[in-house]
Amino acid sequence: MSSSTLFTGSSRYASDFEAVIQRAVAISSLPLRQLQIGQARLQKQSAAVQVLQQKLDTVKSAVESLETAAGSGLHKATVSNPVAARATLSSGAVAAVHTLAVSSTGSYANSLSKDSGVTKVTNPATGNLTDQTSFTLTFTSVDDPASSETFAISAGTTLNSLVDAINAGSEGKVTATVINVGTAASPDYRLSLQGAKLEQATIQLNDGVQDLMTAGAAGERVKYRINGSATEYTSDTRTLALAPGLSVEVLAKNASGESTTLTVARDATGISTALATLASAYNAAMDAVDAHRGESAGVLAGHGVIQTLTGALRSLAGYSTGGSVSSLTALGLTYDSGGRLSLDSSVFSAATDTASEMDAALAFLGSKDSGFLKAARGSMDGLLNSTSGLFQLQSASLESQLDSLDDQLDASQKRVDLMETDLRERISAADALIAAMEQQATFMIGLFEQMKLYAKQFG
């Protein structure tokens, strides 16, 4: 603020009074400045911890990918005739060769509303096959009589509402749709009903007066033989669970006398990729940690979290055990001169070339309950656990310190503001007093001057 605004009584001293206040406020604000510096440092440390956490999250993801590659992703399926079948692997798959001979891909039972004896529908949003609103839907399975059911259907007065009511009330047994068997210029909308499974069945809808549907395709189950068996098996779905961890989607039937060969074999490619990803994630994490060391160290220099992370990462990369494969180095992960990891593909290939070598590699890697993967999971959990992990505790500590500093800053600012207000009030009072004294002094001086003038004239 300008002195002319603050001190109107004695303009001679206004700038001096303002300077006194500004100096006093500056001195009183020194602790406040220190708190602000501390706050800024904590904020930078919090941001740095978040960056480190992101890097370790990437390492954790790499460990999880390696676990998948060594578990459910270890095997690869190949299909001799991709046009006829598609294979999908999951946990529990084992190396094997299967043959699949499909004689029928199956079909759905369906029916269509009658050509005559029902109302012709030219607009399904306004018209219906009948003026009735209560119907009986009968689904009769020939392949599985126990699944035959009857459903009471209540609908509105339009074909669209009837379709919606059937889909909602048939418990997934039947799918209803509207189709146009006429032309765009002369539409003829019909009700189409289709069974939900591949099976022989009949589907009928009765409005209490008559049956409304004409039988279409009766439907058929998928028919197939597995591994040259004489027995023909059937399925009401085209997805076949042929073996533990192996499901096959039937796409087309085989020519007579032919079959599709499904080969499930162990494939180390996924493990190789996962190890390379782990090495990359490890290097990025170590780079982030090293950024807080040395001459240009970051805000976490000397902080305990840096030492803890360094130890955890080195322990992860240096994990060793007994057996012919005793370390990640034996699988091709090597250190360069800067301490960074990379995967030597030739070493990895040699270490997993034969079945026995692959077994040894898998024994070293283990799973979430054994070997390297168990140790890696435990290490990552100790750092990243959402309740008790290092980062959670560190973040909570920094947040608590920042909250405390916020309170101190608020209290300090209030004290400075209060002191400034009080000081301004006091100096304003002093300014007013000086102004009054100046007026009195001016009056007295003028009086003395008059007295001297009078004495000179009449004395």
C-alpha positions in Angstrom: 0.0 0.0 0.0 1.1 3.6 -0.5 2.1 5.8 2.4 -0.4 8.4 1.4 -3.2 5.9 1.8 -2.0 4.6 5.2 -0.8 7.6 7.0 -2.7 10.8 6.2 -1.9 12.6 9.4 1.8 13.3 9.1 2.9 12.9 5.5 6.5 13.8 6.5 6.9 10.4 8.2 4.5 8.2 6.1 7.2 6.5 4.1 9.3 5.9 7.2 6.4 4.3 9.0 5.6 2.1 6.0 9.3 1.0 5.9 9.2 0.1 9.6 6.1 -2.1 9.1 7.5 -3.8 6.0 10.8 -4.6 7.8 9.0 -5.9 10.8 6.7 -8.1 8.6 9.8 -9.4 6.7 11.6 -10.3 9.9 8.4 -12.0 11.3 8.0 -13.9 8.0 11.4 -15.6 8.1 10.0 -18.7 9.9 7.2 -18.7 7.4 9.7 -18.8 4.5 11.5 -21.7 6.1 8.3 -23.6 6.4 7.5 -22.9 2.7 10.9 -24.1 1.7 10.3 -27.3 3.7 6.9 -27.7 2.1 8.3 -27.4 -1.4 10.9 -30.0 -0.6 8.4 -32.5 0.8 6.2 -32.0 -2.3 9.1 -32.7 -4.6 10.0 -35.8 -2.5 6.4 -37.0 -2.7 6.4 -36.6 -6.5 9.7 -38.5 -6.7 8.3 -41.3 -4.6 5.4 -41.6 -7.0 7.8 -41.8 -10.0 9.7 -44.6 -8.3 6.4 -46.4 -7.4 5.4 -46.3 -11.1 8.8 -47.9 -12.1 8.4 -50.6 -9.5 4.8 -51.2 -10.7 6.3 -51.9 -14.1 8.7 -54.4 -12.5 5.8 -56.1 -10.7 3.8 -56.3 -14.0 6.9 -57.9 -15.7 7.1 -60.5 -12.9 3.4 -61.3 -13.3 3.9 -61.7 -17.1 6.8 -64.1 -16.5 4.6 -66.1 -14.1 1.9 -66.3 -16.8 4.5 -67.3 -19.5 5.9 -70.0 -17.2 2.4 -71.2 -16.3 -0.7 -71.0 -18.4 1.3 -69.4 -21.3 3.9 -72.1 -21.4 2.2 -74.1 -24.1 1.3 -73.2 -27.6 -1.4 -74.8 -29.7 -1.1 -75.3 -33.5 -4.0 -76.5 -35.7 -3.4 -78.4 -39.0 -6.6 -77.0 -40.5 -7.4 -73.5 -39.2 -10.5 -73.4 -41.4 -12.0 -76.3 -39.5 -11.1 -75.4 -35.9 -9.5 -72.8 -33.5 -7.7 -73.9 -30.3 -7.5 -71.9 -27.1 -5.2 -72.8 -24.2 -5.6 -72.0 -20.5 -4.1 -73.1 -17.2 -3.6 -76.9 -16.9 -2.7 -77.5 -20.6 -0.2 -80.3 -21.2 1.8 -81.3 -24.2 -0.2 -83.6 -26.4 -1.3 -84.3 -30.0 -5.1 -84.8 -30.6 -7.1 -85.4 -33.8 -10.6 -84.1 -34.2 -13.0 -85.3 -36.9 -16.2 -83.2 -37.2 -19.1 -84.7 -39.2 -21.5 -81.9 -38.3 -21.1 -78.4 -37.0 -24.6 -78.5 -35.6 -27.5 -76.1 -36.2 -30.2 -74.3 -34.2 -33.9 -75.3 -34.2 -36.2 -72.6 -35.4 -39.7 -71.8 -36.4 -41.4 -69.0 -38.3 -44.9 -67.5 -37.9 -47.5 -68.9 -40.4 -48.1 -67.6 -43.9 -51.9 -67.7 -43.4 -54.4 -67.8 -40.5 -52.7 -65.0 -38.7 -52.7 -61.2 -39.3 -50.2 -59.9 -41.8 -47.9 -57.4 -40.1 -46.7 -54.5 -42.2 -45.4 -52.5 -39.3 -44.1 -54.4 -36.2 -44.3 -51.3 -34.1 -48.1 -51.0 -34.5 -49.4 -54.4 -35.7 -49.3 -58.0 -34.4 -50.0 -61.6 -35.6 -53.0 -61.8 -33.3 -55.2 -59.6 -31.1 -54.4 -61.8 -28.1 -51.9 -60.6 -25.4 -51.4 -63.9 -23.5 -49.4 -66.7 -25.1 -47.9 -70.1 -24.3 -44.4 -70.8 -25.6 -43.5 -74.5 -25.8 -39.9 -75.6 -26.3 -39.5 -79.3 -26.8 -36.0 -80.8 -27.0 -35.7 -84.1 -28.9 -32.0 -84.6 -27.8 -32.7 -83.7 -24.2 -36.3 -84.2 -23.3 -35.7 -83.2 -19.7 -34.9 -79.7 -20.9 -38.3 -79.2 -22.5 -40.3 -76.4 -21.0 -43.5 -74.3 -21.3 -43.5 -70.6 -20.6 -46.4 -68.2 -20.1 -45.8 -65.0 -22.1 -47.7 -61.7 -21.6 -47.1 -59.2 -24.3 -48.5 -55.9 -25.6 -50.4 -55.4 -28.8 -47.5 -55.2 -31.2 -45.1 -57.7 -32.8 -42.1 -55.8 -31.3 -43.6 -56.1 -27.8 -44.2 -59.8 -28.4 -40.5 -60.3 -29.3 -39.4 -58.5 -26.2 -41.7 -60.5 -24.0 -40.5 -63.8 -25.4 -36.8 -62.9 -25.0 -37.5 -61.8 -21.4 -39.7 -64.7 -20.4 -38.1 -67.8 -22.0 -35.2 -68.0 -19.6 -32.6 -68.1 -22.3 -34.1 -71.1 -24.1 -35.4 -69.2 -27.1 -34.3 -66.1 -29.0 -37.1 -64.1 -30.8 -36.5 -61.7 -33.7 -38.6 -59.9 -36.3 -37.8 -60.6 -40.0 -39.3 -59.2 -43.2 -40.1 -61.9 -45.8 -41.7 -59.3 -48.1 -40.1 -56.3 -49.8 -39.3 -52.8 -48.8 -42.4 -51.6 -50.7 -44.6 -54.4 -49.5 -43.3 -55.6 -46.1 -44.4 -58.8 -44.5 -43.0 -59.0 -41.0 -42.8 -62.4 -39.3 -41.9 -63.7 -35.9 -38.8 -65.9 -35.9 -38.0 -68.2 -32.9 -34.6 -69.9 -32.5 -33.3 -72.3 -29.9 -30.4 -71.1 -27.8 -28.4 -74.4 -28.2 -27.3 -76.6 -31.0 -29.9 -79.4 -30.7 -32.9 -81.0 -32.3 -36.1 -79.3 -30.9 -39.4 -77.9 -31.8 -40.6 -74.4 -30.8 -44.3 -73.4 -30.8 -46.2 -70.3 -29.7 -50.0 -70.5 -29.0 -52.2 -67.5 -28.5 -54.9 -69.5 -26.7 -56.8 -69.9 -30.0 -54.3 -71.5 -32.3 -50.7 -72.3 -32.9 -48.9 -69.4 -34.6 -45.7 -71.0 -35.8 -44.6 -73.2 -38.7 -41.7 -75.6 -37.9 -38.4 -74.7 -39.7 -35.1 -76.5 -39.2 -35.2 -79.1 -36.5 -31.7 -78.3 -35.3 -28.8 -80.7 -34.7 -25.9 -81.2 -32.2 -22.3 -80.9 -33.2 -21.0 -84.4 -34.0 -17.3 -85.4 -33.7 -14.8 -88.1 -33.1 -11.7 -87.5 -31.0 -8.3 -89.2 -31.4 -9.7 -91.7 -33.9 -12.3 -93.2 -31.5 -15.1 -95.3 -33.0 -17.6 -93.4 -30.8 -19.2 -90.3 -32.2 -19.7 -87.6 -29.5 -22.2 -84.8 -29.6 -22.3 -81.2 -28.1 -24.9 -78.5 -27.9 -22.1 -75.9 -28.4 -19.4 -75.5 -30.9 -16.8 -74.9 -28.2 -15.5 -78.2 -27.1 -13.4 -78.8 -23.9 -11.2 -81.5 -25.4 -8.6 -81.7 -22.6 -7.6 -79.9 -19.4 -6.6 -76.4 -20.5 -7.5 -77.0 -24.1 -10.8 -75.8 -25.7 -11.5 -76.0 -29.4 -14.0 -74.0 -31.4 -15.5 -75.9 -34.3 -15.6 -73.8 -37.4 -16.3 -76.3 -40.2 -16.8 -80.1 -40.7 -14.1 -82.3 -42.0 -14.3 -84.1 -45.2 -15.2 -87.8 -44.9 -12.2 -89.8 -43.7 -10.2 -86.6 -42.7 -9.5 -85.0 -39.4 -7.8 -81.9 -37.9 -4.6 -82.4 -35.9 -4.3 -80.3 -32.7 -0.8 -80.1 -31.4 -0.1 -78.7 -27.9 3.6 -78.2 -27.1 5.8 -76.3 -24.7 7.0 -73.1 -26.2 9.7 -71.0 -24.5 9.1 -67.9 -26.6 6.8 -66.4 -24.0 9.3 -66.9 -21.2 12.1 -65.3 -23.4 9.9 -62.3 -24.1 8.9 -62.0 -20.4 12.5 -62.1 -19.3 13.5 -59.4 -21.7 10.6 -57.3 -20.4 11.7 -57.9 -16.8 15.3 -56.8 -17.7 13.9 -53.6 -19.3 11.7 -52.8 -16.3 14.6 -53.5 -13.9 16.9 -51.1 -15.8 14.3 -48.4 -15.8 13.7 -48.8 -12.1 17.5 -48.7 -11.3 17.9 -45.6 -13.5 15.2 -43.9 -11.5 16.8 -44.9 -8.2 20.3 -43.8 -9.3 18.9 -40.4 -10.2 19.0 -39.7 -6.4 22.7 -40.5 -6.1 25.9 -38.6 -6.9 26.8 -35.0 -7.4 23.4 -34.1 -9.1 21.4 -36.3 -6.8 17.6 -35.8 -6.7 15.5 -34.8 -3.7 15.6 -38.3 -2.2 19.4 -38.3 -1.8 20.3 -40.1 1.4 16.7 -41.1 2.0 16.1 -44.6 3.4 13.7 -45.4 0.5 16.6 -45.3 -1.9 18.7 -47.8 0.0 15.6 -50.1 0.5 14.8 -50.1 -3.2 18.4 -50.7 -4.2 18.6 -53.7 -2.0 15.2 -55.1 -3.2 16.1 -54.7 -6.9 19.6 -56.2 -6.5 18.1 -59.1 -4.5 15.6 -59.7 -7.2 18.1 -59.8 -10.0 20.6 -61.8 -7.9 18.2 -64.5 -6.7 19.9 -67.9 -6.8 19.1 -71.5 -5.7 20.3 -75.0 -6.2 19.8 -77.1 -9.3 21.3 -77.0 -12.8 19.6 -73.7 -13.4 20.5 -71.7 -10.3 20.1 -68.0 -11.3 18.7 -65.7 -13.9 22.2 -65.5 -15.4 21.9 -69.2 -16.4 18.8 -68.2 -18.4 20.7 -65.5 -20.3 20.2 -62.4 -18.2 23.6 -60.7 -18.0 24.9 -57.4 -16.6 26.8 -54.8 -18.6 29.5 -52.6 -17.2 26.9 -50.2 -15.9 25.1 -52.8 -14.0 22.2 -53.0 -16.4 20.5 -56.2 -17.4 19.9 -57.6 -20.9 18.8 -61.0 -22.2 21.3 -63.0 -24.3 18.9 -65.0 -26.5 21.5 -67.6 -27.5 22.1 -68.4 -23.9 18.4 -68.7 -23.2 17.8 -70.9 -26.2 20.7 -73.3 -25.1 19.3 -73.4 -21.5 15.8 -74.4 -22.7 16.7 -76.5 -25.8 15.8 -80.0 -24.5 12.8 -81.2 -22.3 15.1 -81.8 -19.3 16.7 -78.3 -19.7 13.2 -76.8 -19.9 12.2 -78.6 -16.8 15.2 -77.3 -15.0 14.4 -73.7 -16.1 10.8 -74.1 -15.0 11.9 -75.5 -11.6 14.1 -72.4 -11.1 11.4 -70.0 -12.1 8.8 -71.9 -10.1 5.4 -70.2 -9.5 3.7 -67.9 -7.1 4.3 -70.6 -4.4 7.9 -71.6 -5.2 11.2 -70.5 -6.7 12.2 -67.2 -8.2 8.6 -66.1 -8.9 7.6 -66.6 -5.2 10.6 -64.6 -4.1 9.9 -61.9 -6.7 6.3 -61.7 -5.7 7.2 -61.4 -2.0 9.7 -58.6 -2.8 7.2 -56.7 -4.9 4.5 -57.1 -2.2 6.8 -55.7 0.4 7.3 -52.6 -1.7 3.9 -52.2 -3.3 1.3 -53.7 -1.0 -1.6 -51.2 -0.7 -1.7 -51.5 3.0 1.7 -52.3 4.4 4.1 -51.8 1.4 7.1 -49.4 1.5 5.5 -47.0 -0.9 2.2 -46.9 0.9 3.9 -46.2 4.2 6.3 -43.6 2.7 3.5 -41.8 0.9 1.4 -41.8 4.1 4.4 -40.4 6.1 5.0 -37.6 3.5 1.3 -36.8 3.4 1.2 -36.5 7.2 4.3 -34.2 7.2 2.7 -32.0 4.5 -0.6 -31.8 6.4 1.4 -30.8 9.5 3.3 -28.1 7.5 0.1 -26.8 6.1 -1.2 -26.3 9.6 2.0 -24.6 10.7 2.0 -22.4 7.6 -1.6 -21.4 8.2 -0.8 -20.6 11.9 2.4 -18.6 11.0 0.6 -16.6 8.4 -2.2 -15.7 10.8 0.4 -14.6 13.3 2.2 -12.4 10.8 -1.1 -10.9 9.6 -2.2 -10.2 13.1 1.2 -8.6 14.0 1.0 -6.4 10.8 -2.6 -5.4 11.6 -1.7 -4.5 15.2 1.5 -2.6 14.1 -0.4 -0.6 11.6 -3.0 0.3 14.1 -0.3 1.4 16.6 1.6 3.4 14.0 -1.6 4.9 12.7 -2.3 6.1 16.2 1.3 7.5 16.5 0.9 9.1 13.1 -2.3 10.8 14.3 -0.6 12.0 17.5 2.3 13.4 15.6 0.0 15.2 13.3 -1.9 16.7 16.3 1.5 17.8 17.8 2.6 19.3 14.6 -0.6 21.4 14.5 0.0 22.5 18.0 3.6 23.3 17.2 2.5 25.3 14.2 0.0 27.2 16.4 2.6 28.0 19.1 5.2 29.1 16.5 2.6 31.4 14.9 1.7 32.7 18.3 5.3 33.5 19.2 5.8 35.2 15.8 2.8 37.4 16.5 4.2 38.2 20.0 7.6 39.1 18.6 6.0 41.3 15.9 3.9 43.1 18.6 6.9 43.7 20.8 8.8 45.1 17.9 6.0 47.5 17.0 5.0 48.6 20.5 8.0 47.7 22.7 
